């Protein structure tokens, strides 16, 4: 049986016939002299035979089906069975007997587990030829004494790597850091996506497009990567800076939290000093030079962000974040959006629905409203019907409609004995508020409870929309038609999140992927566009887990 296993490529050599042919005569003779079975296999087979004989004596009829032990199945069938099991169960299976242990050395089993559990589709034997460019495989090591220099191989030897090592030493070991994370960078936050990229685990920092192009795709850059440089040894490399990958470290602090550390921060420095580093950062972050930014306050904000963020040197702590769960009754599909925030540029906001309310939580932030705070809250019971296009241009008319709705909300809160929060949108409580009576839901500029309860498909094909005169917008290329509008509040504060307060505004739904918010007190308009990216390992295990995550990131921001 062991000989048969070797011929099928599942013996102790753990290789194909080509590898077995490399063995010397002495090794081949020793392998052929091994017994076909071990004592453990003989014990299991003897027990199975005795059990079959005993049952056969009790029922000797011709209709009794023949019994077959799992050990009697051919190796290729066992390989197919084992390959369909979760990779976490295979180590226990290997302890059953020597035959199972030998079969579990088959690389096709672990290749299938890598593909189905982590999305690894590369072929280790052909990767250097078809899947990786020469620039990625080799890096030039400059030697000042040799003009031509020499090249050093920086990727592992795929020819002698096993999928079992990839699964156990890389993918399974670092499985807890896969998914979406928010770095602890003071008020600025961020969005990190840790994914399996080929035979690497890579941490990609997602950056909004350059201001004010909110509809452009997201930008991203690698912060770290993990791979197998040597067999059964995972290597962590810091990707920060402009001098290539260098030594780094990843530590899983606790559940849903990990940290990264760069062990060679000198690789982050540039020959031109801090001025060159700032100019390079400015081109990457804003797509322009400091001379192109004429607004003095905006220059101060940009310089402040560079000084604050560069001090971390990619030594950061990350906390897990989940994508919001969706429900068929949601106004639109929840998710991540890019939004304009004046001089602060574009920021990432998570839109989520909570019963009759919707909330926009900042994933990236600024010194005024830090990451983790709820930037906008929308009362989906308070539908606002905009006036005709000419009246809409009058800011005072729109302000009158919104302020009357706000006064109605205050009166209802006083009658119901609700929280002191004047807007009654329940920042402290994630539970949806009760539906108000129909006669109380109607007010100036409001369509009533019946209109608010209309599903999106029955709310009309859209109405003309234009910003009132005097309302500023970073992006003048906003949609000129909208589906519907709702009353909401926006969070504003002074520098350092001082004196925060919620001010009334209008939530404008344009389509499935875009919405806006008019800040009445600031006379400003923010346009939001959906982040068009597919994120793996980012779904919340339960609605309660998502709510708990929102509370955690908001408490850290406070």
C-alpha positions as CSV (number, residue, x, y, z in Angstrom):
1,X,0.0,0.0,0.0
2,X,2.9,2.4,0.8
3,X,4.5,1.5,-2.5
4,X,1.2,2.4,-4.3
5,X,1.1,5.6,-2.4
6,X,4.5,6.6,-3.5
7,X,3.7,5.9,-7.1
8,X,0.7,8.2,-6.8
9,X,2.9,10.9,-5.4
10,X,1.6,10.7,-1.8
11,X,4.4,8.8,-0.1
12,X,6.9,10.1,2.3
13,X,8.9,11.8,-0.4
14,X,6.0,14.2,-0.9
15,X,7.0,14.8,-4.5
16,X,6.4,13.6,-8.0
17,X,8.2,10.9,-9.9
18,X,10.8,13.4,-11.2
19,X,11.9,14.0,-7.6
20,X,12.0,10.3,-6.8
21,X,14.2,9.7,-9.7
22,X,16.8,12.0,-8.2
23,X,17.3,9.6,-5.2
24,X,20.3,7.4,-5.1
25,X,20.2,3.6,-5.3
26,X,20.7,3.3,-1.5
27,X,17.7,5.6,-0.8
28,X,15.5,3.7,-3.4
29,X,16.4,0.4,-1.9
30,X,15.6,1.6,1.6
31,X,12.3,3.0,0.4
32,X,11.3,-0.2,-1.3
33,X,12.2,-2.2,1.8
34,X,9.7,-0.3,3.9
35,X,6.6,-2.4,5.0
36,X,3.4,-1.7,3.1
37,X,1.5,-1.0,6.3
38,X,2.3,0.1,9.8
39,X,1.0,-1.4,13.1
40,X,-1.6,1.3,13.4
41,X,-3.1,0.6,10.0
42,X,-3.1,-3.2,10.7
43,X,-4.9,-2.6,14.0
44,X,-7.6,-0.5,12.3
45,X,-8.0,-2.9,9.4
46,X,-8.1,-5.9,11.8
47,X,-10.8,-4.3,13.9
48,X,-12.9,-3.4,10.8
49,X,-12.6,-7.0,9.6
50,X,-13.6,-8.5,12.9
51,X,-16.6,-6.2,13.1
52,X,-17.6,-7.1,9.6
53,X,-17.2,-10.9,10.4
54,X,-19.3,-10.6,13.5
55,X,-22.1,-8.8,11.8
56,X,-21.9,-11.2,8.8
57,X,-22.4,-14.2,11.2
58,X,-25.5,-12.6,12.6
59,X,-27.0,-11.9,9.2
60,X,-25.6,-14.2,6.6
61,X,-28.4,-13.5,4.1
62,X,-27.4,-12.7,0.5
63,X,-29.0,-9.2,0.8
64,X,-26.4,-7.9,3.3
65,X,-24.4,-5.1,1.7
66,X,-20.6,-5.5,1.8
67,X,-18.8,-3.1,4.2
68,X,-15.8,-1.1,3.1
69,X,-13.3,0.5,5.4
70,X,-12.1,4.1,4.7
71,X,-8.6,2.6,4.7
72,X,-9.5,0.4,1.7
73,X,-10.2,3.3,-0.6
74,X,-7.6,4.1,-3.2
75,X,-5.3,7.0,-2.4
76,X,-6.5,9.2,-5.3
77,X,-10.1,9.0,-3.9
78,X,-8.9,9.8,-0.4
79,X,-7.0,12.8,-1.8
80,X,-10.3,14.1,-3.3
81,X,-12.1,13.6,0.0
82,X,-9.5,15.2,2.1
83,X,-9.2,18.2,-0.2
84,X,-12.9,19.0,0.4
85,X,-12.4,19.3,4.1
86,X,-11.5,22.6,5.9
87,X,-7.8,23.1,6.3
88,X,-8.2,23.5,10.0
89,X,-9.4,19.9,10.3
90,X,-6.6,18.3,8.4
91,X,-4.0,18.2,11.2
92,X,-6.4,16.2,13.3
93,X,-7.0,13.8,10.4
94,X,-3.2,13.3,10.0
95,X,-3.1,11.9,13.6
96,X,-5.5,9.0,12.7
97,X,-2.9,6.7,11.0
98,X,0.3,6.8,9.0
99,X,-1.6,6.3,5.7
100,X,-3.7,9.4,6.3
101,X,-0.6,11.4,7.3
102,X,1.2,10.4,4.1
103,X,-1.7,11.3,1.9
104,X,-2.0,14.7,3.6
105,X,1.4,15.5,2.3
106,X,-0.1,15.7,-1.2
107,X,0.3,19.2,-2.4
108,X,-3.0,19.3,-4.4
109,X,-4.9,19.0,-1.2
110,X,-3.4,22.2,0.2
111,X,-3.5,24.0,-3.1
112,X,-7.2,23.5,-3.2
113,X,-7.6,24.7,0.4
114,X,-5.5,27.8,-0.4
115,X,-7.7,28.5,-3.4
116,X,-11.1,28.0,-1.8
117,X,-10.4,29.5,1.6
118,X,-8.1,32.4,0.7
119,X,-8.4,32.9,-3.1
120,X,-4.9,31.8,-4.0
121,X,-5.0,30.8,-7.7
122,X,-1.3,30.9,-8.6
123,X,0.7,27.9,-9.7
124,X,3.9,27.7,-7.7
125,X,5.7,25.8,-10.4
126,X,5.0,28.4,-13.1
127,X,4.7,31.7,-11.1
128,X,8.2,32.9,-12.0
129,X,7.5,32.5,-15.7
130,X,4.0,33.8,-16.1
131,X,2.8,35.5,-12.9
132,X,5.6,37.8,-11.7
133,X,7.6,40.4,-13.7
134,X,11.3,40.5,-13.6
135,X,11.2,43.7,-11.7
136,X,9.3,42.0,-8.9
137,X,11.5,38.9,-8.8
138,X,14.8,40.7,-8.8
139,X,16.1,43.8,-7.1
140,X,19.4,45.4,-7.9
141,X,21.7,45.6,-5.0
142,X,24.1,48.6,-5.6
143,X,27.7,47.9,-4.8
144,X,29.8,51.2,-4.9
145,X,32.9,49.2,-5.8
146,X,31.4,47.5,-8.8
147,X,30.0,49.8,-11.5
148,X,27.5,47.3,-12.9
149,X,26.3,46.2,-9.4
150,X,24.6,42.9,-9.0
151,X,21.1,41.5,-8.7
152,X,19.7,39.8,-5.6
153,X,16.6,37.6,-5.7
154,X,14.0,38.9,-3.4
155,X,11.1,36.4,-3.9
156,X,11.1,32.9,-2.5
157,X,12.2,29.8,-4.5
158,X,8.7,28.7,-5.7
159,X,10.1,25.5,-7.3
160,X,10.8,24.0,-3.9
161,X,7.9,25.6,-2.0
162,X,4.9,23.5,-0.9
163,X,1.3,24.7,-0.7
164,X,1.1,23.1,2.7
165,X,3.8,25.6,3.9
166,X,1.9,28.5,2.3
167,X,-1.3,27.5,4.1
168,X,0.1,26.7,7.5
169,X,2.9,29.2,7.8
170,X,1.4,32.1,6.0
171,X,-2.3,32.1,5.3
172,X,-3.6,30.3,8.4
173,X,-1.1,32.0,10.7
174,X,-2.0,35.5,9.7
175,X,-5.7,34.9,8.9
176,X,-6.8,37.1,11.8
177,X,-5.5,40.3,10.1
178,X,-7.4,39.9,6.8
179,X,-10.1,42.4,6.3
180,X,-10.7,46.2,6.8
181,X,-9.0,48.2,9.5
182,X,-8.8,51.8,10.7
183,X,-5.3,53.0,11.8
184,X,-4.9,55.0,14.9
185,X,-3.5,58.2,13.4
186,X,-5.1,60.8,15.7
187,X,-8.0,62.6,14.1
188,X,-7.1,61.5,10.6
189,X,-7.8,57.8,10.7
190,X,-7.6,55.9,7.5
191,X,-8.8,52.7,5.7
192,X,-6.5,49.7,5.5
193,X,-7.5,46.6,3.5
194,X,-5.4,43.5,4.3
195,X,-5.8,40.9,1.5
196,X,-4.2,37.8,0.1
197,X,-2.5,39.0,-3.1
198,X,-1.0,36.1,-5.0
199,X,1.4,34.4,-2.6
200,X,1.6,37.6,-0.4
201,X,-0.5,39.1,2.4
202,X,-0.5,42.8,1.6
203,X,-1.8,45.7,3.6
204,X,-3.1,48.3,1.2
205,X,-3.9,51.8,2.5
206,X,-6.9,53.2,0.5
207,X,-6.7,56.9,-0.2
208,X,-9.5,59.1,-1.7
209,X,-9.0,60.6,-5.1
210,X,-7.5,64.0,-5.4
211,X,-9.8,66.9,-4.3
212,X,-12.4,67.6,-5.6
213,X,-12.8,64.7,-8.1
214,X,-15.1,62.7,-5.9
215,X,-16.2,60.3,-8.8
216,X,-12.6,59.2,-9.5
217,X,-11.5,55.7,-8.3
218,X,-9.8,55.3,-5.0
219,X,-6.0,55.3,-4.8
220,X,-4.0,52.8,-2.8
221,X,-0.5,52.1,-1.7
222,X,1.1,49.2,0.1
223,X,2.2,49.7,3.7
224,X,3.4,46.1,4.5
225,X,3.6,42.6,3.0
226,X,4.1,39.1,4.4
227,X,5.4,36.2,2.4
228,X,7.6,33.1,2.7
229,X,11.2,34.0,1.9
230,X,12.4,30.6,3.2
231,X,10.5,27.4,3.8
232,X,8.3,27.5,6.9
233,X,9.4,31.0,7.7
234,X,7.2,34.0,7.1
235,X,8.9,37.4,6.5
236,X,7.2,40.8,7.2
237,X,8.4,43.7,5.1
238,X,7.6,47.4,5.5
239,X,6.7,49.0,2.2
240,X,6.6,52.6,3.4
241,X,8.9,55.1,1.8
242,X,10.6,55.1,-1.6
243,X,13.6,52.8,-1.1
244,X,11.8,49.4,-1.5
245,X,10.8,46.8,0.9
246,X,12.7,46.5,4.2
247,X,12.5,44.7,7.5
248,X,9.2,45.1,9.5
249,X,7.1,43.4,12.2
250,X,3.4,42.6,12.7
251,X,2.0,41.8,16.1
252,X,-1.6,40.7,16.8
253,X,-2.3,42.6,20.0
254,X,-5.7,41.1,20.7
255,X,-8.9,40.2,19.0
256,X,-9.7,42.7,16.3
257,X,-6.5,44.7,16.9
258,X,-3.0,44.4,15.5
259,X,0.1,46.7,15.2
260,X,2.9,47.1,12.7
261,X,6.4,48.3,13.3
262,X,9.2,49.2,10.9
263,X,12.7,48.1,12.0
264,X,14.5,50.2,9.4
265,X,13.0,53.7,9.5
266,X,16.0,55.1,7.7
267,X,14.5,53.7,4.5
268,X,11.7,56.3,4.9
269,X,14.1,59.2,4.7
270,X,15.0,61.0,1.4
271,X,18.3,62.5,0.4
272,X,16.7,65.9,0.1
273,X,15.6,66.0,3.8
274,X,12.2,66.9,5.1
275,X,11.5,69.4,2.3
276,X,11.8,66.8,-0.4
277,X,9.8,64.4,1.7
278,X,7.0,67.0,2.1
279,X,7.0,67.9,-1.6
280,X,6.7,64.2,-2.5
281,X,4.0,63.6,0.1
282,X,2.1,66.6,-1.2
283,X,2.1,65.4,-4.8
284,X,0.9,61.9,-3.7
285,X,-1.7,63.2,-1.2
286,X,-3.1,66.2,-3.1
287,X,-1.8,65.9,-6.6
288,X,-0.3,69.4,-6.6
289,X,2.4,71.6,-5.2
290,X,2.2,74.0,-2.3
291,X,2.5,76.9,-4.8
292,X,-0.7,75.7,-6.4
293,X,-2.7,76.1,-3.2
294,X,-3.4,79.8,-2.7
295,X,-5.7,79.5,0.3
296,X,-3.6,80.2,3.4
297,X,-5.8,78.2,5.8
298,X,-5.7,75.2,3.5
299,X,-1.9,75.4,3.4
300,X,-1.8,75.3,7.2
301,X,-4.1,72.3,7.3
302,X,-1.9,70.4,4.8
303,X,1.3,71.2,6.6
304,X,-0.2,70.2,9.9
305,X,-1.4,66.8,8.5
306,X,2.1,66.1,7.1
307,X,3.8,66.8,10.4
308,X,1.3,64.8,12.4
309,X,1.2,61.7,10.1
310,X,4.9,61.4,9.2
311,X,5.9,61.1,12.8
312,X,4.5,57.5,13.0
313,X,6.9,56.0,10.5
314,X,4.4,53.3,9.7
315,X,4.5,52.1,13.4
316,X,0.7,52.0,13.8
317,X,-2.1,50.2,15.7
318,X,-5.1,49.1,13.6
319,X,-8.7,48.3,14.8
320,X,-11.1,46.2,12.8
321,X,-14.0,47.8,11.1
322,X,-17.0,46.1,9.3
323,X,-19.0,47.0,6.4
324,X,-22.6,47.9,7.3
325,X,-25.2,45.1,6.9
326,X,-27.8,45.6,4.3
327,X,-31.6,45.1,4.3
328,X,-34.1,45.0,1.5
329,X,-35.9,48.0,3.0
330,X,-32.8,50.3,3.0
331,X,-33.1,53.5,1.0
332,X,-29.9,52.6,-1.0
333,X,-27.3,50.0,-0.5
334,X,-25.1,51.0,2.5
335,X,-21.3,51.1,2.2
336,X,-18.3,53.4,1.9
337,X,-18.5,56.7,0.2
338,X,-16.0,59.5,-0.7
339,X,-17.2,63.0,0.3
340,X,-16.0,66.6,-0.1
341,X,-15.2,68.5,3.1
342,X,-14.1,71.9,2.1
343,X,-10.4,72.8,2.8
344,X,-9.9,69.3,4.4
345,X,-10.3,67.7,1.0
346,X,-12.0,64.4,0.3
347,X,-12.7,62.0,3.2
348,X,-14.2,58.5,3.5
349,X,-17.6,58.1,5.1
350,X,-19.5,54.9,6.0
351,X,-23.3,55.1,5.4
352,X,-25.4,52.7,7.5
353,X,-29.1,52.4,8.2
354,X,-30.7,51.9,11.6
355,X,-34.4,51.5,11.3
356,X,-35.9,54.9,10.5
357,X,-32.5,56.7,10.6
358,X,-29.3,56.7,8.5
359,X,-25.9,57.7,9.7
360,X,-22.7,58.7,8.1
361,X,-19.6,57.7,10.2
362,X,-16.2,59.1,9.3
363,X,-13.5,56.6,8.5
364,X,-11.0,59.3,7.7
365,X,-11.3,62.6,9.5
366,X,-9.7,66.0,10.2
367,X,-8.8,68.2,13.2
368,X,-12.4,69.6,13.4
369,X,-14.4,66.4,13.1
370,X,-12.1,63.4,13.8
371,X,-12.4,59.9,12.3
372,X,-15.0,57.8,14.1
373,X,-17.5,60.6,14.6
374,X,-21.0,60.6,13.0
375,X,-20.7,63.4,10.5
376,X,-24.3,63.3,9.3
377,X,-27.6,61.8,10.6
378,X,-30.7,61.5,8.5
379,X,-34.3,61.1,9.7
380,X,-35.9,59.0,7.1
381,X,-39.4,59.8,8.5
382,X,-38.9,63.5,7.6
383,X,-39.3,63.7,3.9
384,X,-38.7,67.1,2.4
385,X,-40.3,68.1,-0.8
386,X,-38.2,70.8,-2.5
387,X,-39.9,73.8,-4.1
388,X,-39.8,74.5,-7.8
389,X,-36.4,75.2,-9.3
390,X,-36.7,79.0,-9.2
391,X,-37.7,79.0,-5.5
392,X,-35.0,76.5,-4.7
393,X,-32.3,79.0,-5.8
394,X,-33.5,81.2,-2.9
395,X,-31.5,80.1,0.1
396,X,-33.9,81.7,2.5
397,X,-36.8,79.6,1.2
398,X,-34.9,76.4,1.7
399,X,-33.8,77.5,5.1
400,X,-37.4,78.3,6.1
401,X,-38.6,74.8,5.1
402,X,-35.8,73.0,7.0
403,X,-36.1,75.1,10.2
404,X,-39.8,74.5,10.4
405,X,-39.1,70.8,10.2
406,X,-36.5,71.2,13.0
407,X,-39.0,73.0,15.2
408,X,-41.5,70.2,14.7
409,X,-38.9,67.7,15.7
410,X,-38.2,69.7,18.9
411,X,-41.8,69.9,19.8
412,X,-42.3,66.1,19.4
413,X,-39.2,65.4,21.5
414,X,-40.6,67.6,24.3
415,X,-44.0,65.9,24.2
416,X,-42.4,62.4,24.2
417,X,-39.9,63.3,27.0
418,X,-37.0,62.3,24.7
419,X,-33.3,63.1,25.2
420,X,-32.0,66.6,25.5
421,X,-30.5,66.3,22.1
422,X,-32.6,68.9,20.2
423,X,-32.6,67.0,17.0
424,X,-33.7,63.7,18.6
425,X,-31.6,61.5,16.3
426,X,-30.3,59.5,19.2
427,X,-26.4,59.6,19.0
428,X,-26.3,57.6,22.3
429,X,-28.8,55.0,21.3
430,X,-28.5,52.9,18.1
431,X,-32.1,51.7,18.3
432,X,-34.5,53.2,15.8
433,X,-37.1,55.7,17.1
434,X,-40.8,54.9,17.0
435,X,-42.9,56.0,14.0
436,X,-44.7,59.2,14.9
437,X,-48.5,59.5,14.4
438,X,-49.5,60.4,10.8
439,X,-51.1,63.7,11.9
440,X,-47.9,64.7,13.6
441,X,-45.6,63.7,10.7
442,X,-47.0,66.4,8.4
443,X,-45.5,69.8,8.4
444,X,-44.4,72.6,6.2
445,X,-42.3,71.2,3.4
446,X,-42.9,67.7,4.5
447,X,-44.8,65.1,2.5
448,X,-46.2,63.4,5.6
449,X,-45.9,59.9,6.9
450,X,-47.4,58.4,3.7
451,X,-44.7,60.0,1.5
452,X,-41.9,59.1,3.8
453,X,-43.0,55.5,3.7
454,X,-42.9,55.3,0.0
455,X,-40.4,52.8,-1.4
456,X,-37.7,54.4,-3.6
457,X,-39.2,52.8,-6.7
458,X,-42.5,54.6,-6.2
459,X,-41.1,58.0,-5.3
460,X,-40.9,59.3,-8.8
461,X,-38.3,59.3,-11.5
462,X,-36.5,62.4,-10.1
463,X,-36.9,66.1,-9.9
464,X,-34.8,69.0,-10.9
465,X,-32.2,70.1,-8.4
466,X,-29.9,73.1,-8.1
467,X,-28.0,74.5,-5.2
468,X,-29.3,77.7,-3.7
469,X,-27.4,80.9,-4.5
470,X,-24.7,81.4,-1.9
471,X,-24.2,77.7,-1.1
472,X,-20.6,76.8,-1.9
473,X,-19.5,73.5,-3.3
474,X,-16.0,72.1,-3.9
475,X,-17.4,70.1,-6.9
476,X,-19.7,72.1,-9.3
477,X,-20.2,68.9,-11.3
478,X,-23.0,67.6,-9.1
479,X,-26.2,65.9,-10.5
480,X,-29.0,68.2,-11.6
481,X,-31.8,65.8,-10.7
482,X,-32.5,64.0,-7.4
483,X,-34.8,61.2,-6.3
484,X,-35.8,62.6,-2.9
485,X,-34.7,64.7,0.1
486,X,-34.8,64.2,3.9
487,X,-34.3,66.3,6.9
488,X,-31.0,65.6,8.7
489,X,-28.3,67.1,10.9
490,X,-24.6,67.6,10.4
491,X,-21.9,67.7,13.1
492,X,-19.7,70.8,13.2
493,X,-17.0,71.8,15.7
494,X,-14.0,74.0,16.2
495,X,-10.4,73.0,15.7
496,X,-9.5,70.1,18.0
497,X,-13.2,69.0,18.1
498,X,-14.1,71.9,20.4
499,X,-17.7,72.9,21.0
500,X,-19.3,70.3,18.8
501,X,-22.9,70.8,17.8
502,X,-25.4,69.4,15.4
503,X,-26.9,71.8,12.9
504,X,-29.8,71.2,10.5
505,X,-29.4,70.3,6.9
506,X,-30.8,68.5,3.9
507,X,-29.9,65.0,2.8
508,X,-30.2,64.8,-1.0
509,X,-30.4,61.4,-2.7
510,X,-29.3,61.5,-6.3
511,X,-29.0,57.9,-7.3
512,X,-27.9,54.5,-5.9
513,X,-24.2,55.6,-5.8
514,X,-24.4,59.3,-5.0
515,X,-25.9,61.6,-2.4
516,X,-25.3,65.1,-1.0
517,X,-25.8,67.1,2.2
518,X,-26.5,70.8,2.4
519,X,-25.1,72.3,5.6
520,X,-27.4,75.3,6.3
521,X,-25.3,77.0,8.9
522,X,-22.1,76.7,6.9
523,X,-23.8,77.4,3.6
524,X,-21.9,74.6,2.2
525,X,-22.6,71.4,0.1
526,X,-20.9,68.1,0.4
527,X,-21.1,65.6,-2.5
528,X,-20.6,61.8,-1.8
529,X,-19.8,59.1,-4.3
530,X,-19.7,55.3,-3.6
531,X,-16.4,53.5,-3.2
532,X,-16.5,51.0,-6.0
533,X,-14.4,48.2,-4.6
534,X,-15.0,44.7,-3.5
535,X,-13.8,43.9,0.0
536,X,-13.3,40.4,1.3
537,X,-13.5,39.4,5.0
538,X,-15.2,42.7,5.8
539,X,-18.8,41.6,6.6
540,X,-19.9,41.9,10.2
541,X,-20.7,38.5,11.9
542,X,-24.0,40.0,13.2
543,X,-25.8,43.4,13.4
544,X,-24.9,43.6,17.1
545,X,-21.2,43.3,16.2
546,X,-21.5,46.1,13.7
547,X,-23.2,48.4,16.3
548,X,-20.5,47.5,18.8
549,X,-17.9,48.4,16.3
550,X,-19.5,51.8,15.7
551,X,-19.6,52.5,19.4
552,X,-15.9,51.6,19.8
553,X,-14.6,53.8,17.0
554,X,-16.7,56.7,18.2
555,X,-15.5,56.4,21.8
556,X,-11.9,56.3,20.6
557,X,-12.5,59.5,18.6
558,X,-14.1,61.2,21.5
